[in-house]
Amino acid sequence: MKDLARCTGEDAMPKRCCRLIVVLLSLIAATSFAAEDEPARTPDRKAVMIEIRDAIGPATSDFFVRSLAEAKSRGAPLFIVQLDTPGGLDSAMRDMIKATIASPVPVVIYVAPSGARAASAGTYLLYASHVAAMAPATNLGAATPVQIGGGPPPSKPEPKEGDEKDAEKEPATEAPGSAVERKAINDSIAYIRGLAELRGRNVEWAENAVKSAASLSARAALERNVIDIVAEDLDDLLRQMDGRTVKVSTGEIRLATSSLGVERIETDWRTELLSVITNPNVAYLLMLIGVYGLLLEGYNPGAILPGVVGGICLLLALYAFQVLSVNYAGLALMLLGISLIIAEAFAPSFGALGLGGIIAFVIGSVILMDSDVPGFQIARSLIGGIAAAGGVVMLFMVSYFARARRRPVKTGVEQLLSERVVALKDFERDGPVRMHGEIWNAIASAPVKEGQVLRVTAVDGLVLHVAPLEG
């Protein structure tokens, strides 16, 4: 009986272990299935959305790239950009396009609301996006690169006899005559053609938008395969995108957007600060404040405040000029003009240095920005106001120095010349005299009597050379 009980106990142990193993395997399998189903059942996955409503510059590019990176880190299924821009800087636009092409998150560019536009750089962004959409009554195009000095858009030259075939073979002949303009336009054509081929959009119209600054409305753009969707609002856009397949950097993705939530990312303090200091007008004023602040610190050593403010403003201005498209010849002319105006104070030329400085300063300010991109120019009124203020200061200095030349000398040895002194006693050659309440040793050119008024002719250390007053 004891042997039977022992055997029964020993047989029960393996059965319990088997049951425990089966239960554990069941729990592991259930957890795995739940984990696999979790992404599809997660209700809080939302699309990320930002708004761009100004010229595209360094601040816009930084905000776009950081927001796209945040959308990727959140695992967002979509990144939407509501766009309304007149254009912008080429360098900032290319940074945004590079981030779009390399993004594993589908990027949707939506030109909205009605009345908005995606001109110039905005057209390139539309072509680079995974989904290009526009609201009714919006437009895109005019993608011709703006040249230095704001040259006219390229126009087709007058055809010559026998040149028809050559013109067809050489599209570059439609560009303006300048080699710089031809290079810029050909580079832009190749760039937008590559984007159109990548996304399967209208290549011919893209090239035409660069060559002849062509533009299209939203409906016409949809008909000509320039964009993918015309949507009344954001909800309509999400409905129309549902089920669409797009190709991102990691492969093809099928969009499921019919019930997708949208979370907006607002601009932060960093973007706002960068947007302010990269404004050409603000950068221009920061440079002037910086230069004059350091000059005031040099004139008054130990004042501290002008030097601190000037140093900070000058560094901010140099950073802004580094990220903006700046003509360094214009910057050099501005600095030369400021130097000449300052030189007028130390070497009065009755306006010659000051006038030359103002002229150099104005010319440098006008050509400081390398392009006529909307939103990235220095206001002519601001340049005129600064030049007028400099002219008023220069006229004040010239008039002040002119009056100073007519005034008698008040200090130094020169002040003593021609001063009146009174002899304190009779003397033939040298003796004491009184001047300004002080007693001086004097050497006379003729015999002197006590109380006689003399004039100073020279000063030798602490000895005055005097002579009797004529008449």
Residue, then its C-alpha position, 0 to 999 in steps of 0.5 A: m500500500k505504501d508503495l502504491a501511494r508513493c507511485t501515485g504521488e510520483d505520477a501526479m507531479p508530472k501531470r501538475c507540471c504539464r498543466l502549469i506549462v500549458v497555462l503559461l504557454s496560453l498566457i504568452a500566446a494571448t499576450s503576443f496576439a494582443a501586442e500584435d493587434e495593439p497598433a491597429r486598435t490604438p485609438d490615440r494615433k493622430a496625424v500631426m499638422i503644422e501651418i506655414r503662412d509666410a515666406i519660407g526662410p530659415a525659421t520656417s525650415d527649422f520648424f518644418v524639419r523639427s516638427l517632421a522629426e517629432a511626428k516620426s518619434r510619435g509614430a504619427p501615420l501622417f504629417i500635414v502642412q497647411l501652406d500659404t506662401p509667396g515663396g522663399l529662400d532656395s536653401a531653406m526650401r531644399d532643406m525642407i524637401k530633403a527632409t520630406i523625401a527621407s521621411p518614413v511618415p507620409v507628408v501632405i502639403y495642403v494649400a489652404p484656406s481658399g485664397a491661399r497660394a503656393a508660389s515659387a518655393g511652395t510649388y517645389l514643396l507641392y511637387a516633393s510631397h507624397v500627397a499634394a492637395m489644394a483648396p478651391a480658389t487657390n493657386l500655385g506656380a510662378a516658380t522661376p528663380v529670382q535673380i540678383g537684382g530682381g531680373p525679369p522672368p525668362s522670356k523666349p528670344e526672337p527666332k531667327e531663320g534656320d534656328e528652329k531646329d536648334a531652338e528645339k534641341e537647346p531649351a537653354t536658349e529660352a533663358p535670359g542672356s546672362a550666364v548666371e541666370r541660365k545656370a540658375i534656371n537650368d538648375s531649377i528646371a532639373y530639380i523640379r523635373g526630378l521631383a515630378e518624376l519621383r512623384g509621378r506628376n506632370v513634368e512638362w508643366a513643372e518645367n513650364a512653371v520655371k521657364s515662363a513663371a506659369s501658374l494654375s488654379a486648383r481645379a486646373a492643377l488637378e486636371r493636369n496631374v499637378i496635384d492629387i486632391v482638391a479638398e474643401d476642408l481638412d475633413d474632406l481631405l482626410r476622406q479623399m486620402d483614405g485608401r490611397t497608397v503612397k511610397v515613402s522612404t521605407g516602402e509603400i504605405r496604404l493610408a487609413t485616414s477616414s476617422l483619423g484625428v489631427e493634432r496641431i503643433e504650434t510654433d514655439w519660442r525658438t521658431e518665433l525668435l529665429s523668425v524675428i532675427t532672420n527678418p532682413n529689416v531686424a537684422y539690419l537694425l541689429m547690425l547698426i545697434g551693434v556697431y554704434g554700441l561698441l563705438l560708444e563703449g570705445y568712447n566711454p570705457g567702463a560704460i558697460l551697457p553700450g558694449v554689452v548691448g552692442g556685442i549681443c546685437l552684432l552677434l545676432a546680426l552676424y548669425a542672421f546674415q549667415v543664414l540669409s542670402v547676403n551680398y558681402a560687397g553690400l555689407a562691406l560698403m555699409l561698414l565703409g560708410i559707417s567708418l567714414i561717418i565716424a572719421e568725420a568726427f575725428a578729422p573734420s573735412f567739412g562734409a567730404l568724409g561724411l557725405g561719402g560715408i552716407i553714399a556708401f552706406v545707402i548703396g551697401s544697404v540697397i544691395l545687401m540682400d542678394s535676391d528680391v524674394p518677397g519677405f526677404q528684402i530690406a524696406r527702402s523706407l527704413i534705408g531712407g530713414i537711417a540715411a536721413a538720420g545719418g545726414v542730420v548727424m553729419l550736418f550737426m557735426v559739420s556746423y559744430f566744428a565750424r562754430a568751434r573754429r571761430r571760438p577762442v581757445k579755452t585750454g592748453v598752452e594756446q589759451l595763454l598766448s595773447e593773454r593780458v598780464v600785469a607787472l607786479k614791479d619794475f624790472e628791466r629783463d625778468g620779473p613777476v607778473r599776475m595772470h588769472g590770479e596767479i603769479w608767473n615769472a616773465i621775461a620782457s622784451a623791453p623795460v617794464k614798470e609796475g602796474q603796466v599791462l603786457r601781453v603774452t607772446a610765448v610760453d617756455g615751461l613756467v616762464l612767460h615771454v611778454a611784451p608791452l601792448e602796442g598803443 
